């Protein structure tokens, strides 16, 4: 089966990024979310990122318009997925929520549709348990920002078929992505490492070892990381990171227990760039103050 139409449910940072690369990859794509205003905001960001690509010579103005013409918006989940070949779920990292979404997707999708989760840590097997088609359920872990980062972790659940994997591998390649095949285990590869680094950074901050700027600079210049751990957690969301750590602590043990300072930041509503304040503070355009 060849993928022609993709539906993405969730238009947040990850969802809209997946829509972006799906459209530039030549796929017809439907972006679904609960409100028109949310969808229009996501589309505006996609258009802005495409325009940056034009200005940097990465794509032509014609490429930009062609990509935008492939994107449709809807608040109706059934309408979004009723004729999709691949559905990618990009809702928050909560197992119960993902299972609820997948239960609905199975009712609305054609029998051939592949159901994929953009989870960065949660068990694909557990998500698939909410459906009657675990062989067509898979994890596609994109990285933020999706239109720039090259990697996609493809996570196979217990009953994911080889055919499903091969189709997704080919689809990601058409989006311009490099893929790695991961046999499911909590946290996969990158999330387990990133969660530990980010958590340790908060522990060091809590101990007064250095400022956020100094800790970020040390890892960027000393270990050649493209982003510091605080820059990264502000980008992905402190609440998202905390949910991941809680899940990893539950499934893999105490070494993933969240640093108390991170918990305190989340309780204070300092969730990162998306709300204008996390470890750092940001202006209305998302520029660090």
C-alpha positions as CSV (number, residue, x, y, z in Angstrom):
1,X,0.0,0.0,0.0
2,X,1.2,3.5,-0.9
3,X,0.4,6.4,1.4
4,X,-1.4,9.2,-0.3
5,X,-3.4,11.0,2.4
6,X,-2.3,11.6,5.9
7,X,-4.4,12.9,8.8
8,X,-2.7,14.5,11.9
9,X,-4.8,14.9,15.1
10,X,-3.3,17.6,17.3
11,X,-2.0,20.9,16.0
12,X,0.5,21.8,18.7
13,X,4.2,22.1,18.2
14,X,4.7,18.5,17.1
15,X,1.4,18.1,15.2
16,X,1.8,21.2,13.1
17,X,5.4,20.2,12.4
18,X,4.3,16.8,11.1
19,X,1.7,18.5,8.9
20,X,4.5,20.7,7.5
21,X,6.8,17.9,6.5
22,X,3.8,15.8,5.2
23,X,2.8,18.6,2.9
24,X,6.3,19.3,1.7
25,X,6.7,15.6,1.1
26,X,3.9,15.7,-1.4
27,X,1.1,14.1,0.7
28,X,-2.4,15.4,1.0
29,X,-2.8,16.2,4.7
30,X,-5.6,17.0,7.0
31,X,-4.8,18.8,10.3
32,X,-7.4,18.2,13.1
33,X,-7.9,19.9,16.4
34,X,-10.7,21.0,18.7
35,X,-11.1,24.6,17.5
36,X,-10.9,26.7,14.4
37,X,-8.8,29.4,16.1
38,X,-6.2,26.8,17.2
39,X,-6.0,25.4,13.6
40,X,-5.7,28.8,12.0
41,X,-2.9,29.7,14.4
42,X,-1.1,26.4,13.6
43,X,-1.5,27.0,9.8
44,X,-0.1,30.6,10.2
45,X,3.0,29.1,11.9
46,X,3.5,26.5,9.2
47,X,3.2,29.3,6.5
48,X,5.8,31.3,8.4
49,X,8.2,28.4,8.6
50,X,7.7,27.7,4.9
51,X,8.5,31.4,4.1
52,X,11.7,31.1,6.1
53,X,12.6,28.2,3.9
54,X,12.0,30.4,0.8
55,X,14.1,33.2,2.2
56,X,17.0,30.8,3.0
57,X,16.8,29.2,-0.5
58,X,15.7,25.8,0.8
59,X,12.5,25.8,-1.1
60,X,11.0,27.9,-3.9
61,X,7.9,30.2,-3.6
62,X,6.1,27.6,-5.8
63,X,7.1,24.8,-3.4
64,X,5.6,26.8,-0.5
65,X,2.3,27.4,-2.3
66,X,2.1,23.8,-3.4
67,X,2.6,22.6,0.2
68,X,0.0,25.0,1.6
69,X,-2.5,23.8,-1.0
70,X,-2.2,20.2,0.2
71,X,-3.2,21.2,3.8
72,X,-6.9,21.0,4.9
73,X,-8.2,21.9,8.3
74,X,-11.1,20.4,10.3
75,X,-12.4,20.2,13.8
76,X,-14.3,17.0,13.0
77,X,-12.3,13.9,13.7
78,X,-14.4,11.6,11.6
79,X,-14.1,13.9,8.6
80,X,-10.3,14.2,9.2
81,X,-9.6,10.4,9.1
82,X,-12.5,8.8,7.1
83,X,-10.3,8.4,4.0
84,X,-6.8,8.6,5.4
85,X,-4.1,6.0,4.6
86,X,-2.1,7.1,7.7
87,X,-3.2,8.8,10.8
88,X,-0.6,10.3,13.2
89,X,-1.7,11.2,16.7
90,X,0.1,14.1,18.3
91,X,-1.8,14.7,21.5
92,X,-0.2,15.1,25.0
93,X,1.9,12.3,26.5
94,X,-0.9,10.6,28.5
95,X,-1.6,6.9,28.0
96,X,-5.3,7.1,28.8
97,X,-5.8,10.0,26.4
98,X,-3.9,8.3,23.6
99,X,-5.9,5.1,24.1
100,X,-9.1,7.1,24.0
101,X,-8.0,8.8,20.7
102,X,-7.0,5.4,19.2
103,X,-10.3,3.9,20.1
104,X,-12.1,6.6,18.2
105,X,-9.7,6.4,15.3
106,X,-10.4,2.7,14.7
107,X,-14.1,3.4,14.5
108,X,-13.7,6.2,11.9
109,X,-10.9,5.0,9.7
110,X,-11.0,2.6,6.7
111,X,-9.8,-1.0,7.3
112,X,-6.4,-0.3,5.7
113,X,-5.4,2.8,7.7
114,X,-2.2,2.7,9.6
115,X,-2.5,4.3,13.1
116,X,0.7,6.0,14.4
117,X,1.5,7.7,17.6
118,X,4.0,10.5,17.9
119,X,4.7,9.4,21.5
120,X,8.3,10.0,22.8
121,X,8.1,7.5,25.6
122,X,4.7,5.6,26.0
123,X,4.3,2.0,25.1
124,X,3.0,1.5,21.5
125,X,1.8,-2.0,22.6
126,X,-0.4,-0.4,25.4
127,X,-1.8,2.2,23.0
128,X,-2.5,-0.5,20.4
129,X,-4.4,-2.4,23.1
130,X,-7.2,0.1,22.7
131,X,-7.8,-1.1,19.1
132,X,-8.6,-4.3,17.3
133,X,-5.8,-3.7,14.8
134,X,-2.5,-3.8,16.7
135,X,-0.7,-5.0,13.5
136,X,-1.5,-1.6,11.9
137,X,-0.5,0.4,15.0
138,X,3.0,1.9,15.3
139,X,5.0,4.7,16.8
140,X,6.5,7.5,14.8
141,X,8.6,9.7,17.1
142,X,9.4,12.9,15.2
143,X,11.8,15.5,16.8
144,X,11.3,19.2,17.4
145,X,11.4,21.3,15.3
146,X,10.0,18.7,12.9
147,X,10.8,20.6,9.7
148,X,14.5,20.8,10.7
149,X,15.3,17.7,12.6
150,X,16.1,14.7,10.4
151,X,15.4,11.8,12.6
152,X,12.3,9.7,13.1
153,X,12.3,6.8,15.6
154,X,10.0,4.1,14.2
155,X,8.7,2.1,17.2
156,X,7.2,-1.3,16.6
157,X,4.8,-2.7,19.2
158,X,4.5,-6.3,20.1
159,X,2.1,-7.0,17.2
160,X,3.1,-4.3,14.7
161,X,3.5,-6.0,11.3
162,X,6.6,-5.8,9.1
163,X,4.4,-4.5,6.3
164,X,3.3,-1.6,8.5
165,X,6.9,-0.8,9.4
166,X,8.0,-0.9,5.8
167,X,5.2,1.5,4.7
168,X,6.0,4.0,7.4
169,X,9.8,3.8,6.7
170,X,9.1,4.7,3.0
171,X,6.6,7.4,4.0
172,X,9.1,9.1,6.4
173,X,11.8,8.9,3.7
174,X,9.5,10.8,1.3
175,X,9.2,13.5,4.1
176,X,13.0,13.7,3.9
177,X,13.6,11.9,7.2
178,X,16.2,9.4,8.3
179,X,14.7,6.6,10.3
180,X,15.8,4.1,12.9
181,X,13.9,1.0,13.9
182,X,13.3,0.7,17.6
183,X,12.0,-2.4,19.4
184,X,9.6,-1.1,22.0
185,X,10.8,-0.4,25.5
186,X,9.8,2.5,27.7
187,X,11.5,5.7,26.6
188,X,12.9,4.2,23.4
189,X,16.5,5.5,22.8
190,X,16.6,9.3,22.6
191,X,14.0,10.1,25.2
192,X,15.6,8.0,27.9
193,X,19.0,9.8,27.4
194,X,17.4,13.3,27.1
195,X,15.2,12.8,30.1
196,X,18.3,11.9,32.2
197,X,20.3,14.8,31.0
198,X,17.5,17.3,31.5
199,X,16.6,16.0,34.9
200,X,20.3,16.1,36.0
201,X,20.5,19.7,34.8
202,X,17.6,20.7,37.1
203,X,19.3,18.9,40.0
204,X,22.4,20.9,39.3
205,X,20.4,24.1,39.2
206,X,18.7,23.2,42.4
207,X,22.1,22.6,44.0
208,X,23.3,26.1,42.9
209,X,26.0,24.5,40.7
210,X,25.5,27.2,38.0
211,X,23.0,29.4,36.3
212,X,20.8,28.0,33.6
213,X,22.9,30.0,31.0
214,X,26.1,28.5,32.3
215,X,24.8,25.0,32.4
216,X,23.4,25.3,28.9
217,X,26.7,26.8,27.6
218,X,28.8,24.0,29.3
219,X,26.8,21.3,27.5
220,X,26.8,23.1,24.1
221,X,30.5,23.9,24.1
222,X,31.9,21.1,26.2
223,X,29.8,18.2,24.8
224,X,28.9,19.7,21.4
225,X,25.1,19.6,22.1
226,X,23.2,21.8,19.6
227,X,21.0,23.0,22.5
228,X,21.4,23.2,26.2
229,X,19.1,21.1,28.4
230,X,17.2,24.2,29.6
231,X,16.7,25.5,26.1
232,X,15.4,22.1,25.1
233,X,13.0,21.6,27.9
234,X,11.6,25.1,27.4
235,X,11.0,24.2,23.7
236,X,9.3,20.9,24.3
237,X,7.5,22.0,27.5
238,X,8.3,21.3,31.2
239,X,4.9,19.6,31.6
240,X,5.7,17.2,28.8
241,X,9.1,16.4,30.2
242,X,7.6,15.9,33.7
243,X,5.0,13.5,32.3
244,X,7.7,11.5,30.5
245,X,9.8,11.3,33.7
246,X,6.8,10.2,35.7
247,X,6.1,7.4,33.2
248,X,9.8,6.4,33.0
249,X,10.0,6.3,36.8
250,X,6.9,4.1,37.0
251,X,8.2,1.7,34.3
252,X,12.0,1.8,34.7
253,X,12.7,2.8,38.2
254,X,13.9,5.5,40.6
255,X,16.7,6.8,38.5
256,X,14.1,8.7,36.5
257,X,12.5,10.4,39.6
258,X,11.8,14.0,38.5
259,X,14.0,16.7,40.2
260,X,11.9,18.6,42.8
261,X,12.8,21.9,41.2
262,X,11.2,20.8,37.9
263,X,8.1,19.7,39.7
264,X,8.0,23.1,41.4
265,X,8.3,25.0,38.0
266,X,5.4,23.0,36.6
267,X,3.2,23.7,39.6
268,X,4.0,27.4,39.2
269,X,2.8,27.3,35.6
270,X,6.3,27.8,34.1
271,X,5.8,25.4,31.3
272,X,8.2,26.8,28.7
273,X,8.2,28.8,25.6
274,X,4.5,28.0,24.8
275,X,3.4,30.1,27.7
276,X,6.2,32.7,27.6
277,X,8.0,31.5,30.8
278,X,9.8,28.3,31.7
279,X,13.4,28.2,32.9
280,X,13.8,31.3,30.7
281,X,11.3,34.1,29.9
282,X,10.1,34.9,26.3
283,X,8.4,37.8,24.5
284,X,5.2,37.5,22.4
285,X,7.3,36.4,19.4
286,X,9.0,33.6,21.3
287,X,12.3,35.4,21.6
288,X,14.2,34.9,24.8
289,X,14.3,38.0,27.0
